[in-house]
Amino acid sequence: MSVYPCNVSFTRYFVSGNLNGLTHEDKMGFISWEDACKWAATVTESPKVNYVVTEMTNLETGEWETF
């Protein structure tokens, strides 16, 4: 059982570095779906991060978002 009330699955697409052009699916926990979406949008817009989040799914509710 997770300590986070909102567990998500997300796909990241690498735009630079050794993994450039590859996608990777990962899971992470957040306090809320809104916090997860804010995190994904911030990461995707940051020039300091070598990947963008392309989509994310709330594993409890099935809610889905693209970025």
Stockholm file with secondary structure:
# STOCKHOLM 1.0

chainA/1-67         MSVYPCNVSFTRYFVSGNLNGLTHEDKMGFISWEDACKWAATVTESPKVNYVVTEMTNLETGEWETF
#=GR chainA/1-67 SS CCSCSEEEEEEEEECSSTTTTCEEEEEEEESCHHHHHHHHHHHHHCTTSSEEEEEEEETTTCCEEEC
#=GC SS_cons        CCSCSEEEEEEEEECSSTTTTCEEEEEEEESCHHHHHHHHHHHHHCTTSSEEEEEEEETTTCCEEEC
//
